[in-house]
Amino acid sequence: MSSPVDRSHWLTIFALTLLFVSYNIANAGINHLDIEDNEFAEFEDFDVEDVVGGVASDQKNIVHDHEEPSTPEQDQEAAIADEDEATVETEDNEFEHVDEDEYEGYEKDSTSKPDLKLNEGPKITFAQLPAHLRSNWESYYLELMILAGLVLYFFNFFLGRSKNQRIAETWYSAFKGPLLDKFALVGDDGKLENSQPGLMKESENVYLLWCSGRTGCEAVLFELRLLKRQDLVAMVMNLFRPQQDQVHVKVFMNDSDMDTFVMCLATKKTANRFVREMADISVYCPEKKSAVDKFGLPANFVLMSEIGEASSTLLDVRVCSLINNIPEVIESIHFSDQYSGPKQTEDTAPSKMPEVKKMLIFNFNLPLKNGKSIVEAVEIIRPAIMLTFHCIDRVKRFRLSKEFKAKAEKNRQKVEEAFLKSTHAARAEAAAARREEKRRLEKEKILQDDDPEKQRKWEEKENKRLAKKRMPKMKAIKV
């Protein structure tokens, strides 16, 4: 007869068995419903088996708690049995129907397993995003370079503008007294009431000063053409093509105070540019002659003169000695009674003679290089500025002889005839266009009139004109 302990032990086992069976029955009912509604149920059996296996393992652990521990030999036999049960028999190869000749590179192997990589989806690659600004400044080196360039450009702009303004103010303060002695009005801006006479700022590197009220000339324009120090790009270009600060003096002469001649003394580089660009020099005195032998000037200067008498008289000892003392300052001295500015291109050729003026033009260099200060450069250029007043008086008193006067007038007549000949075709075409426009307007006026008699007379007149125009031209010969 069994003891009470044995009975309780068997009762416990029986209760757990009933619990396990009821749990399996409930899960089977639930799985049956899920399989009917879920078309992917075949992939979820593994989860159910895992859950069932987990519950069973829990039940076994509870049961084995009351049993005796197993020996190592029993554990090894149980592991071998589990491996045998876990062995899955492979089904027939699903690629047996594939034709070997149809697919290139396909090898049939009944024992090989299907490649699981065929069912894998496409790989997703993520773009390499740049690092944040605070963590990687190298990603913005281009923006930093542009920002640094803008800062440097504006810094150079304000620095260069202030230096050009200092140069202009220093020049004006140095010559204000002598100009007030020579002219009645200094710093005229063209207004009736000039409240602030002085330099006029044309741009950041160009300053103008108008002076009037002197015998022998209408007015004098002093133009300071300084380097574009406010432009960083222009300063960089100046390193490859050096230029200098210049002072241009333009004297507008009266018609009665200057005779008819054209001459120019300039450096070789400037002379070549004048021959190409200036209309009066290219027409009246394109030939360049050396000024060394006759005037004793530096070899860098050449003379272009229409009348030899004018050049030999105006380039006197005072002018030549000044040029020899400061040759780096004198750029060009240009006297002309036919000044019309630069030559016009062929596309914009005028139909009438250009308007000419009698002018004296001086181009002086302001020597600010080689470590010279602004005050020193202004003092060096002072004799050249005073030379302009000497030349104004000399040109006013100079008169050509009858022989050279007739030669000059003949030259101007030839130039006018050549111009009229070159523009004859254009002027004839313009005249024909005007006549045709006049006839068209007359015809429109006649057609608008309701009088048929006037229209008939106008048509007869027009037909006679056209018939006369078609007749051959005949010349009368005197016998």
SULKA-V378729 format. One record per pair of residues at least 24 apart in sequence whose C-alpha atoms are under 8 Angstrom apart, sorted by the first residue. I is the first residue (numbers start at 0). GAP is how many residues later the second one is. Records with the same first field share a line. If there is no record, write none. Layout:
# SULKA-V378729
I->GAP ; GAP
This chain:
# SULKA-V378729
12->50
15->43
19->36 ; 39
23->28
152->78 ; 79
155->73 ; 74 ; 75 ; 76
156->72 ; 73 ; 74 ; 75
157->72
158->70 ; 71
159->68 ; 69 ; 70 ; 71
160->43 ; 44 ; 68 ; 69
162->66
163->40 ; 41 ; 62 ; 63 ; 65
164->39
166->207
167->39 ; 56
169->204 ; 205 ; 208
170->207
171->26 ; 27
173->204
178->32
181->32
182->28 ; 29 ; 30 ; 31
183->27 ; 28 ; 29 ; 30
184->26 ; 27 ; 28
185->24 ; 25 ; 26
186->24
187->24
203->24 ; 26
204->24 ; 25
215->37 ; 38 ; 41 ; 176 ; 177 ; 180
216->34 ; 35 ; 36 ; 37 ; 40 ; 175
217->33 ; 34 ; 35 ; 36
218->32 ; 33 ; 34
219->29 ; 30 ; 31 ; 32
220->27 ; 28 ; 29 ; 30
221->25 ; 26 ; 27 ; 28
222->24 ; 25 ; 26
223->24
243->121 ; 122 ; 123
244->120 ; 121 ; 122 ; 123
245->117 ; 118 ; 119 ; 120
246->116 ; 117 ; 118 ; 119
247->113 ; 114 ; 115 ; 116
248->112 ; 113 ; 114 ; 139
249->109 ; 110 ; 111 ; 112
250->108 ; 109 ; 110
251->105 ; 106 ; 107 ; 108
252->104 ; 105 ; 106 ; 107
253->104
254->103
256->138 ; 139 ; 140
257->79 ; 100 ; 137 ; 138 ; 140 ; 141
258->78 ; 136 ; 139 ; 140 ; 141
259->76 ; 77 ; 140 ; 145 ; 148 ; 149
260->45 ; 46 ; 49 ; 74 ; 75 ; 76 ; 147
261->43 ; 44 ; 45 ; 72 ; 73 ; 74 ; 75 ; 76
262->40 ; 41 ; 42 ; 43 ; 44 ; 47 ; 48 ; 71 ; 72 ; 73
263->39 ; 40 ; 41 ; 68 ; 69 ; 70 ; 71
264->36 ; 37 ; 38 ; 39 ; 67 ; 68 ; 69
265->35 ; 36 ; 37 ; 64 ; 65 ; 66 ; 67
266->33 ; 34 ; 35 ; 64 ; 65
267->32 ; 33 ; 34
269->61 ; 62
270->31
276->65 ; 66
277->63 ; 64 ; 65
278->60 ; 61 ; 62 ; 63 ; 64 ; 65
279->56 ; 58 ; 59 ; 60 ; 61
282->132
283->127
294->25
295->24
296->26 ; 27
297->26 ; 29
305->102
306->97 ; 101
308->91 ; 95
309->90
313->77 ; 80 ; 81
318->68
321->61 ; 62
325->54
327->37 ; 39
328->35 ; 36 ; 37 ; 38 ; 52 ; 55
329->33 ; 34 ; 35 ; 54
330->31 ; 32 ; 33 ; 34
331->29 ; 30 ; 31 ; 32
332->27 ; 28 ; 29 ; 30
333->26 ; 27 ; 28
334->24 ; 25 ; 26
335->24
350->72 ; 75 ; 76
351->68 ; 71
352->63 ; 66
359->32
361->26
